[in-house]
Amino acid sequence: MTLNEAVLGQEYVVTGVDTGDDEDMKSFLFSLGCYSGEKITVVDKKRNLVVAIKDARYNIDPELASAITI
């Protein structure tokens, strides 16, 4: 399932990042620490998702969240 389907507050493990041919998006997610095997938690869902990766929180849009499988 994708990150868009995650339950608030539950910790998940990233199983993959599918950005198609968009290397910039893949590089951006990697720079956030979002890659296979990393733990991720959705902290808030409104228009965008607030996610916790390691000790940081990031605001990502639904398109980006749909590329992250958990």
Biopython code that builds the backbone (N, CA, C, O; Angstrom):
import numpy as np
from Bio.PDB.StructureBuilder import StructureBuilder

atoms = [
    (1, "MET", "N", (0.843, -1.174, 0.000)),
    (1, "MET", "CA", (0.000, 0.000, 0.000)),
    (1, "MET", "C", (0.888, 1.238, 0.000)),
    (1, "MET", "O", (2.073, 1.159, 0.324)),
    (2, "THR", "N", (0.316, 2.372, -0.361)),
    (2, "THR", "CA", (1.103, 3.601, -0.419)),
    (2, "THR", "C", (0.972, 4.380, 0.886)),
    (2, "THR", "O", (0.132, 4.072, 1.731)),
    (3, "LEU", "N", (1.797, 5.366, 1.026)),
    (3, "LEU", "CA", (1.791, 6.185, 2.231)),
    (3, "LEU", "C", (0.470, 6.938, 2.404)),
    (3, "LEU", "O", (0.086, 7.265, 3.527)),
    (4, "ASN", "N", (-0.222, 7.213, 1.300)),
    (4, "ASN", "CA", (-1.528, 7.881, 1.377)),
    (4, "ASN", "C", (-2.545, 7.068, 2.166)),
    (4, "ASN", "O", (-3.491, 7.633, 2.715)),
    (5, "GLU", "N", (-2.367, 5.764, 2.232)),
    (5, "GLU", "CA", (-3.311, 4.873, 2.908)),
    (5, "GLU", "C", (-2.919, 4.576, 4.362)),
    (5, "GLU", "O", (-3.596, 3.800, 5.037)),
    (6, "ALA", "N", (-1.852, 5.177, 4.836)),
    (6, "ALA", "CA", (-1.348, 4.910, 6.188)),
    (6, "ALA", "C", (-2.301, 5.443, 7.256)),
    (6, "ALA", "O", (-3.010, 6.430, 7.055)),
    (7, "VAL", "N", (-2.292, 4.759, 8.393)),
    (7, "VAL", "CA", (-3.073, 5.165, 9.559)),
    (7, "VAL", "C", (-2.221, 6.160, 10.360)),
    (7, "VAL", "O", (-1.028, 5.942, 10.570)),
    (8, "LEU", "N", (-2.844, 7.235, 10.796)),
    (8, "LEU", "CA", (-2.133, 8.244, 11.587)),
    (8, "LEU", "C", (-1.497, 7.640, 12.833)),
    (8, "LEU", "O", (-2.129, 6.865, 13.552)),
    (9, "GLY", "N", (-0.257, 7.998, 13.077)),
    (9, "GLY", "CA", (0.423, 7.593, 14.297)),
    (9, "GLY", "C", (1.026, 6.206, 14.279)),
    (9, "GLY", "O", (1.766, 5.855, 15.199)),
    (10, "GLN", "N", (0.741, 5.409, 13.276)),
    (10, "GLN", "CA", (1.297, 4.055, 13.210)),
    (10, "GLN", "C", (2.615, 4.077, 12.453)),
    (10, "GLN", "O", (2.729, 4.707, 11.402)),
    (11, "GLU", "N", (3.610, 3.384, 12.999)),
    (11, "GLU", "CA", (4.917, 3.327, 12.356)),
    (11, "GLU", "C", (4.925, 2.249, 11.277)),
    (11, "GLU", "O", (4.439, 1.138, 11.492)),
    (12, "TYR", "N", (5.471, 2.582, 10.135)),
    (12, "TYR", "CA", (5.584, 1.659, 8.998)),
    (12, "TYR", "C", (7.036, 1.592, 8.563)),
    (12, "TYR", "O", (7.861, 2.416, 8.959)),
    (13, "VAL", "N", (7.331, 0.599, 7.741)),
    (13, "VAL", "CA", (8.653, 0.477, 7.132)),
    (13, "VAL", "C", (8.484, 0.684, 5.632)),
    (13, "VAL", "O", (7.627, 0.061, 5.006)),
    (14, "VAL", "N", (9.297, 1.552, 5.065)),
    (14, "VAL", "CA", (9.259, 1.813, 3.630)),
    (14, "VAL", "C", (9.741, 0.561, 2.906)),
    (14, "VAL", "O", (10.840, 0.069, 3.164)),
    (15, "THR", "N", (8.910, 0.047, 1.994)),
    (15, "THR", "CA", (9.299, -1.138, 1.228)),
    (15, "THR", "C", (9.803, -0.777, -0.162)),
    (15, "THR", "O", (10.430, -1.599, -0.831)),
    (16, "GLY", "N", (9.535, 0.435, -0.592)),
    (16, "GLY", "CA", (10.019, 0.861, -1.893)),
    (16, "GLY", "C", (9.604, 2.276, -2.218)),
    (16, "GLY", "O", (8.707, 2.847, -1.597)),
    (17, "VAL", "N", (10.285, 2.828, -3.215)),
    (17, "VAL", "CA", (9.969, 4.163, -3.715)),
    (17, "VAL", "C", (9.857, 4.043, -5.223)),
    (17, "VAL", "O", (10.841, 3.743, -5.900)),
    (18, "ASP", "N", (8.654, 4.279, -5.756)),
    (18, "ASP", "CA", (8.410, 4.138, -7.184)),
    (18, "ASP", "C", (8.128, 5.512, -7.783)),
    (18, "ASP", "O", (6.994, 5.989, -7.762)),
    (19, "THR", "N", (9.170, 6.137, -8.314)),
    (19, "THR", "CA", (9.029, 7.462, -8.907)),
    (19, "THR", "C", (9.043, 7.404, -10.424)),
    (19, "THR", "O", (9.091, 8.438, -11.091)),
    (20, "GLY", "N", (9.001, 6.194, -10.967)),
    (20, "GLY", "CA", (9.060, 6.061, -12.421)),
    (20, "GLY", "C", (10.407, 6.532, -12.923)),
    (20, "GLY", "O", (11.449, 6.094, -12.437)),
    (21, "ASP", "N", (10.382, 7.431, -13.904)),
    (21, "ASP", "CA", (11.620, 7.961, -14.482)),
    (21, "ASP", "C", (12.060, 9.269, -13.840)),
    (21, "ASP", "O", (13.024, 9.884, -14.296)),
    (22, "ASP", "N", (11.376, 9.701, -12.797)),
    (22, "ASP", "CA", (11.670, 10.985, -12.157)),
    (22, "ASP", "C", (12.810, 10.837, -11.149)),
    (22, "ASP", "O", (12.580, 10.589, -9.966)),
    (23, "GLU", "N", (14.029, 10.992, -11.634)),
    (23, "GLU", "CA", (15.214, 10.846, -10.776)),
    (23, "GLU", "C", (15.311, 11.968, -9.744)),
    (23, "GLU", "O", (15.845, 11.754, -8.655)),
    (24, "ASP", "N", (14.801, 13.166, -10.070)),
    (24, "ASP", "CA", (14.837, 14.279, -9.118)),
    (24, "ASP", "C", (13.989, 13.963, -7.889)),
    (24, "ASP", "O", (14.398, 14.231, -6.760)),
    (25, "MET", "N", (12.797, 13.388, -8.117)),
    (25, "MET", "CA", (11.916, 13.040, -7.005)),
    (25, "MET", "C", (12.554, 11.942, -6.157)),
    (25, "MET", "O", (12.513, 11.994, -4.928)),
    (26, "LYS", "N", (13.136, 10.958, -6.816)),
    (26, "LYS", "CA", (13.787, 9.862, -6.095)),
    (26, "LYS", "C", (14.959, 10.385, -5.266)),
    (26, "LYS", "O", (15.142, 9.977, -4.119)),
    (27, "SER", "N", (15.739, 11.271, -5.834)),
    (27, "SER", "CA", (16.872, 11.872, -5.134)),
    (27, "SER", "C", (16.392, 12.713, -3.953)),
    (27, "SER", "O", (17.007, 12.692, -2.887)),
    (28, "PHE", "N", (15.303, 13.449, -4.134)),
    (28, "PHE", "CA", (14.738, 14.269, -3.065)),
    (28, "PHE", "C", (14.296, 13.390, -1.896)),
    (28, "PHE", "O", (14.618, 13.683, -0.744)),
    (29, "LEU", "N", (13.562, 12.316, -2.185)),
    (29, "LEU", "CA", (13.099, 11.417, -1.128)),
    (29, "LEU", "C", (14.278, 10.774, -0.402)),
    (29, "LEU", "O", (14.259, 10.631, 0.821)),
    (30, "PHE", "N", (15.291, 10.393, -1.153)),
    (30, "PHE", "CA", (16.486, 9.802, -0.542)),
    (30, "PHE", "C", (17.165, 10.809, 0.384)),
    (30, "PHE", "O", (17.664, 10.437, 1.446)),
    (31, "SER", "N", (17.185, 12.082, -0.014)),
    (31, "SER", "CA", (17.819, 13.112, 0.821)),
    (31, "SER", "C", (17.058, 13.327, 2.127)),
    (31, "SER", "O", (17.639, 13.772, 3.117)),
    (32, "LEU", "N", (15.752, 13.011, 2.134)),
    (32, "LEU", "CA", (14.957, 13.100, 3.357)),
    (32, "LEU", "C", (15.172, 11.886, 4.260)),
    (32, "LEU", "O", (14.775, 11.890, 5.424)),
    (33, "GLY", "N", (15.801, 10.858, 3.715)),
    (33, "GLY", "CA", (15.984, 9.619, 4.470)),
    (33, "GLY", "C", (14.889, 8.619, 4.187)),
    (33, "GLY", "O", (14.723, 7.652, 4.930)),
    (34, "CYS", "N", (14.139, 8.836, 3.125)),
    (34, "CYS", "CA", (13.020, 7.962, 2.755)),
    (34, "CYS", "C", (13.483, 6.955, 1.702)),
    (34, "CYS", "O", (13.498, 7.254, 0.508)),
    (35, "TYR", "N", (13.856, 5.767, 2.157)),
    (35, "TYR", "CA", (14.300, 4.697, 1.265)),
    (35, "TYR", "C", (13.934, 3.360, 1.895)),
    (35, "TYR", "O", (13.566, 3.306, 3.068)),
    (36, "SER", "N", (14.030, 2.300, 1.137)),
    (36, "SER", "CA", (13.632, 0.971, 1.601)),
    (36, "SER", "C", (14.302, 0.620, 2.921)),
    (36, "SER", "O", (15.506, 0.804, 3.103)),
    (37, "GLY", "N", (13.476, 0.104, 3.842)),
    (37, "GLY", "CA", (13.972, -0.319, 5.139)),
    (37, "GLY", "C", (13.877, 0.748, 6.217)),
    (37, "GLY", "O", (14.026, 0.440, 7.399)),
    (38, "GLU", "N", (13.634, 1.987, 5.837)),
    (38, "GLU", "CA", (13.559, 3.085, 6.817)),
    (38, "GLU", "C", (12.163, 3.155, 7.430)),
    (38, "GLU", "O", (11.169, 2.902, 6.750)),
    (39, "LYS", "N", (12.090, 3.497, 8.706)),
    (39, "LYS", "CA", (10.808, 3.633, 9.390)),
    (39, "LYS", "C", (10.216, 5.004, 9.105)),
    (39, "LYS", "O", (10.931, 6.003, 9.032)),
    (40, "ILE", "N", (8.873, 5.034, 8.944)),
    (40, "ILE", "CA", (8.172, 6.281, 8.635)),
    (40, "ILE", "C", (6.824, 6.275, 9.350)),
    (40, "ILE", "O", (6.173, 5.235, 9.448)),
    (41, "THR", "N", (6.411, 7.429, 9.843)),
    (41, "THR", "CA", (5.136, 7.579, 10.535)),
    (41, "THR", "C", (4.410, 8.786, 9.983)),
    (41, "THR", "O", (5.008, 9.853, 9.839)),
    (42, "VAL", "N", (3.122, 8.641, 9.668)),
    (42, "VAL", "CA", (2.310, 9.780, 9.256)),
    (42, "VAL", "C", (1.786, 10.438, 10.525)),
    (42, "VAL", "O", (1.049, 9.821, 11.295)),
    (43, "VAL", "N", (2.164, 11.681, 10.737)),
    (43, "VAL", "CA", (1.816, 12.412, 11.945)),
    (43, "VAL", "C", (0.511, 13.178, 11.776)),
    (43, "VAL", "O", (-0.253, 13.321, 12.731)),
    (44, "ASP", "N", (0.246, 13.678, 10.556)),
    (44, "ASP", "CA", (-0.958, 14.467, 10.297)),
    (44, "ASP", "C", (-1.339, 14.341, 8.831)),
    (44, "ASP", "O", (-0.475, 14.220, 7.961)),
    (45, "LYS", "N", (-2.644, 14.371, 8.564)),
    (45, "LYS", "CA", (-3.160, 14.328, 7.194)),
    (45, "LYS", "C", (-4.205, 15.427, 7.043)),
    (45, "LYS", "O", (-5.237, 15.415, 7.713)),
    (46, "LYS", "N", (-3.933, 16.343, 6.184)),
    (46, "LYS", "CA", (-4.924, 17.356, 5.804)),
    (46, "LYS", "C", (-4.825, 17.446, 4.298)),
    (46, "LYS", "O", (-5.105, 16.467, 3.607)),
    (47, "ARG", "N", (-4.440, 18.573, 3.779)),
    (47, "ARG", "CA", (-4.205, 18.673, 2.333)),
    (47, "ARG", "C", (-2.950, 17.884, 1.974)),
    (47, "ARG", "O", (-2.931, 17.148, 0.987)),
    (48, "ASN", "N", (-1.917, 18.040, 2.772)),
    (48, "ASN", "CA", (-0.667, 17.309, 2.608)),
    (48, "ASN", "C", (-0.467, 16.379, 3.793)),
    (48, "ASN", "O", (-1.251, 16.403, 4.741)),
    (49, "LEU", "N", (0.569, 15.566, 3.747)),
    (49, "LEU", "CA", (0.882, 14.667, 4.848)),
    (49, "LEU", "C", (2.103, 15.185, 5.587)),
    (49, "LEU", "O", (3.071, 15.634, 4.972)),
    (50, "VAL", "N", (2.053, 15.119, 6.890)),
    (50, "VAL", "CA", (3.227, 15.412, 7.707)),
    (50, "VAL", "C", (3.756, 14.058, 8.155)),
    (50, "VAL", "O", (3.054, 13.291, 8.814)),
    (51, "VAL", "N", (5.008, 13.772, 7.788)),
    (51, "VAL", "CA", (5.588, 12.476, 8.103)),
    (51, "VAL", "C", (6.825, 12.653, 8.971)),
    (51, "VAL", "O", (7.537, 13.653, 8.872)),
    (52, "ALA", "N", (7.065, 11.668, 9.818)),
    (52, "ALA", "CA", (8.269, 11.643, 10.648)),
    (52, "ALA", "C", (9.193, 10.565, 10.114)),
    (52, "ALA", "O", (8.822, 9.396, 10.009)),
    (53, "ILE", "N", (10.398, 10.983, 9.783)),
    (53, "ILE", "CA", (11.444, 10.073, 9.325)),
    (53, "ILE", "C", (12.662, 10.366, 10.181)),
    (53, "ILE", "O", (13.152, 11.495, 10.222)),
    (54, "LYS", "N", (13.138, 9.349, 10.856)),
    (54, "LYS", "CA", (14.234, 9.507, 11.823)),
    (54, "LYS", "C", (13.808, 10.537, 12.852)),
    (54, "LYS", "O", (12.765, 10.361, 13.481)),
    (55, "ASP", "N", (14.567, 11.600, 13.049)),
    (55, "ASP", "CA", (14.246, 12.604, 14.065)),
    (55, "ASP", "C", (13.669, 13.878, 13.463)),
    (55, "ASP", "O", (13.663, 14.914, 14.128)),
    (56, "ALA", "N", (13.186, 13.833, 12.231)),
    (56, "ALA", "CA", (12.692, 15.031, 11.556)),
    (56, "ALA", "C", (11.273, 14.825, 11.047)),
    (56, "ALA", "O", (10.818, 13.696, 10.864)),
    (57, "ARG", "N", (10.584, 15.939, 10.821)),
    (57, "ARG", "CA", (9.242, 15.902, 10.244)),
    (57, "ARG", "C", (9.242, 16.668, 8.931)),
    (57, "ARG", "O", (9.883, 17.709, 8.797)),
    (58, "TYR", "N", (8.505, 16.126, 7.964)),
    (58, "TYR", "CA", (8.442, 16.728, 6.638)),
    (58, "TYR", "C", (6.996, 16.810, 6.182)),
    (58, "TYR", "O", (6.169, 15.972, 6.541)),
    (59, "ASN", "N", (6.703, 17.824, 5.393)),
    (59, "ASN", "CA", (5.393, 18.020, 4.800)),
    (59, "ASN", "C", (5.495, 17.602, 3.334)),
    (59, "ASN", "O", (6.226, 18.224, 2.563)),
    (60, "ILE", "N", (4.764, 16.548, 2.943)),
    (60, "ILE", "CA", (4.835, 16.080, 1.560)),
    (60, "ILE", "C", (3.436, 16.045, 0.954)),
    (60, "ILE", "O", (2.448, 15.828, 1.656)),
    (61, "ASP", "N", (3.366, 16.259, -0.344)),
    (61, "ASP", "CA", (2.066, 16.270, -1.010)),
    (61, "ASP", "C", (1.619, 14.846, -1.354)),
    (61, "ASP", "O", (2.432, 13.922, -1.348)),
    (62, "PRO", "N", (0.325, 14.669, -1.655)),
    (62, "PRO", "CA", (-0.202, 13.323, -1.939)),
    (62, "PRO", "C", (0.462, 12.637, -3.130)),
    (62, "PRO", "O", (0.573, 11.411, -3.145)),
    (63, "GLU", "N", (0.906, 13.404, -4.132)),
    (63, "GLU", "CA", (1.577, 12.796, -5.278)),
    (63, "GLU", "C", (2.885, 12.150, -4.862)),
    (63, "GLU", "O", (3.209, 11.045, -5.297)),
    (64, "LEU", "N", (3.625, 12.834, -4.028)),
    (64, "LEU", "CA", (4.888, 12.292, -3.518)),
    (64, "LEU", "C", (4.612, 11.088, -2.605)),
    (64, "LEU", "O", (5.326, 10.086, -2.659)),
    (65, "ALA", "N", (3.589, 11.193, -1.783)),
    (65, "ALA", "CA", (3.231, 10.102, -0.873)),
    (65, "ALA", "C", (2.796, 8.850, -1.628)),
    (65, "ALA", "O", (3.003, 7.734, -1.152)),
    (66, "SER", "N", (2.196, 9.031, -2.798)),
    (66, "SER", "CA", (1.756, 7.873, -3.579)),
    (66, "SER", "C", (2.931, 7.091, -4.166)),
    (66, "SER", "O", (2.756, 5.941, -4.569)),
    (67, "ALA", "N", (4.120, 7.687, -4.223)),
    (67, "ALA", "CA", (5.296, 7.011, -4.735)),
    (67, "ALA", "C", (5.988, 6.155, -3.665)),
    (67, "ALA", "O", (6.884, 5.370, -3.975)),
    (68, "ILE", "N", (5.565, 6.315, -2.407)),
    (68, "ILE", "CA", (6.206, 5.609, -1.293)),
    (68, "ILE", "C", (5.331, 4.427, -0.887)),
    (68, "ILE", "O", (4.186, 4.610, -0.474)),
    (69, "THR", "N", (5.869, 3.220, -1.004)),
    (69, "THR", "CA", (5.121, 2.028, -0.589)),
    (69, "THR", "C", (5.603, 1.589, 0.784)),
    (69, "THR", "O", (6.788, 1.649, 1.111)),
    (70, "ILE", "N", (4.618, 1.140, 1.578)),
    (70, "ILE", "CA", (4.911, 0.716, 2.945)),
    (70, "ILE", "C", (4.389, -0.673, 3.164)),
    (70, "ILE", "O", (4.533, -1.222, 4.256)),
]
sb = StructureBuilder()
sb.init_structure("model")
sb.init_model(0)
sb.init_chain("A")
sb.init_seg("    ")
for serial, (resi, resn, name, xyz) in enumerate(atoms, 1):
    if name == "N":
        sb.init_residue(resn, " ", resi, " ")
    sb.init_atom(name, np.array(xyz, "f"), 0.0, 1.0, " ", f" {name:<3s}", serial, name[0])
structure = sb.get_structure()
